[in-house]
Amino acid sequence: MQLASIAQSLGLTPKTDIAADVEVASGYASDLLSDVLARGKAGTLWVTNHKHVNIVGVAVMLNLAGVIIAGGTEPDPGTVEKAIEENVPLYTSDLSLYEIVGRMYELGIRGCWSPG
């Protein structure tokens, strides 16, 4: 599913003006950066409550499809600047992380990692 279509379906607010014509392969939700680094995969759409610049670094390292900051939290100004610089689609939502993930699942987006 295309990132632009997901963003529209979820009512996400774009924080960068970066083309969202990338294919989302999976989703992941975590607030532990090390967890995302260990289990995330290229093409994953990451949902987090973090707003600091390090989320952009993680997205770049893993070639994530994009990052959604949940819960009505606004990213730090430096985070938006870095996302633009690194070409990382960055969104916010007033929905909770839990609600976003549930809606992503309803759209057919499955997790990038499962135990065992």
N, C-alpha and C positions, 0 to 999 in steps of 0.2 A: 504494500500500500504506500502511496506517495505521502511524504511528510506534509505537503500542503493540504492534502485531503484530510489527514488526521487533525491538523491544526484547526481547520475549519469545523470539522465534526465536534471537536472538543471545546470550541470557542476560545482557543488560546490567543493570548496577546503577544504578537511578535515584538521583541526588543532589539532585533537586528533586521536590517533590510537585505537579508541574504536569501538567494533563491532556494526555495524549499521543494525543488523538483527531484529530490533524492528518494530512493526506495528505502523504506524502513523494513528491516529484516526481522526485528524483534524488539522487545521492551525490557527494561530493567528499572527497579526502584531500590535505592539505597542511599543512606546518608554517610556511609563509611567509604571514603575515597579509595582506600586500599581494597575494599570489597569489590568496588566497581572495576578497579584496575585488574583484579584477579579473575573476575568472571565476565566482565563486559566483552563485547565483540564488535567488530566493524559493522556498521549499519544499525546498531541498537539505538533506540530512543530512550534516553535516561531521564527518569523523574526523580527529583530531589527537593529537599527543603533548603539546601545551601544556596547562598547568594554571592559568595566570594569568588575571586578570580581563579582559584585553583580548579574549579569545575571546568573551566575552559581548557586548562592544561590536560585534564583527564580526557576530555572529549577529543582533543587533538591527538593524544597518544594512542587512543583506541580507534580513531576514525569513526566516531559515533555519528549517527544521522542527525542528532540534535539533543538539546537539553531543555527540559521543562522545569521551571522553578514553581513549586506548588504552594498552596496555602495563602495566596495573596501577598507573598513576600516579593519585594522588589529587589532586583540585583544591584550590587554596588556599582557606582559609575565606572570604576575601573574594569569591572567584569564585562560590562557591555562593550567598552572600548576594545578589550582584548578579544572578545568574541568576534567583533567586526574585523579586527586585524587578522585573526586566525581563520576567518570564514566559517564560524560555527553558528548554526541556527540556534537562537536562544529565545525561549518563550516563557511567559508567566501565565498562571491561572489562579483564580480565586478559589477553585476547588481544592479540597484536601488531596494529599498524595494518594490516599486510599481510594478516593472517588475517581481520580484520574486513571489510576491503574485499572480499576474495575471497568471503566468506560473503554479503555484501550483493549481490554480483553473482549468486551462485547463487539468491538470492531474487528476482532479476529487476530489481534496482535498477541503473540505468545512470548513467553519469557525466553531470554537468551541462554539461560542456565537452569538446570534442574539437578538435584542431588542424585547420585548414584549411578 
